[in-house]
């Protein structure tokens, strides 16, 4: 599994310096935000030449830009014109990802809608994704729907249902168990069991939850961000299960320095602690798998 540094961890840096930090931390590369107005990002309308220059920088450092993370949500809009713009934005993100050498593009599962409108809006969302899928397949760029509040993919079950309806091999899921737990949705192992065969990327972050506070994404008083392995998300069990199931995709450290810098140690310190925990856990899992006694056939 490759370990990536999400550039939400580096709001004070530009992408080139984020690559330098990933190298310093002995990670495999970065997961690059694609958004206007954020320093450590590539703009959604950036030229392919800009993306190629970043790839060259990554190559020089022996790193990858493993994933691209746009913030477009209008795929399920009731306005055809907005859906057209959203699909065009996603197509350009695919081209940027190709120029960056990225393996995947994060896809928001549309904008949140009332429960009564979910099925109809899901149809519009899936139609939009299927329109972009041929371009992604041609470029071999995965389109991965993230478990995320404020979208139609706000539970594991709903994310899986969107994936199931899409019926496109190039479309997968970004598994974010911490997002689901912080929003009071499915916990582990249920969230993994539901989505297991569609998971193509995993976001790794941790929270310490405050007892008796209702868990909602908007209720920041219900939690504190902490380095991975130091909170309440059962990452040892999650990573162990993923490894046992044969998951070999990327793990992105989604260290939330962009949003809650007052809660976290400086990025070089907190991500290093997160990295060490993940590496120890995966090493233990591999050792246990290797040392398991062979199964003798019954006579």
C-alpha angles and dihedrals in degrees: 000000000000117000115220133190112226110221091229081081092063110048092150094055135069119234093264092055090044087058089051090052092048088053091049089051090050092239125146097244145292141297101224124215115227106205140117120249098024118109099215096053145079114245117249090237095044118137122252088243090063090051093048091052090054090049090053089052090051091047092052089055094045090246138121135226091224102181141010120221117203124176102217113139107167097097091108098041117140087226113085091207092058092048089051091053091047093051091047089051091050092048090053090047088055090052090048090050090051091051090047092050090241122158097213150012121224111233124201110222094238125273121311115269134185114276091248090060097043100100095048093045090047089058090056091046093051092047090054093049092048090053091057095040097084091056090048092048091049090053093038090236116147119228106213123190112215128221097242140151117240091040136082088256094067095129133042090243094052093045090052091048091054089049092047093051093048093061092191121135091213092058119084142151135269103220110215108171092173091058091051093048095046089053095049093249129126116335129207130318092018095058091052095043091054096050104026100116093048101046113120102157134022126211111212120203135126140221137194104217122218111232118247095011114122110246114238130142090240094049101083090170088072094070150017125220114238136170114281113278094025099083142054101279104105095233097159090059094040094051092043092053093046091051093046089052091054099254108165102165129114127296113209120202100222093192105180100221089131092062109027109019091156091063100051139065113247111290097252090054101039096043091047089054090047091048093050092050093050093046092049091048095049091045091053091048092051092047091051092048092049094047097048110119116250117261110246116216115246115252 
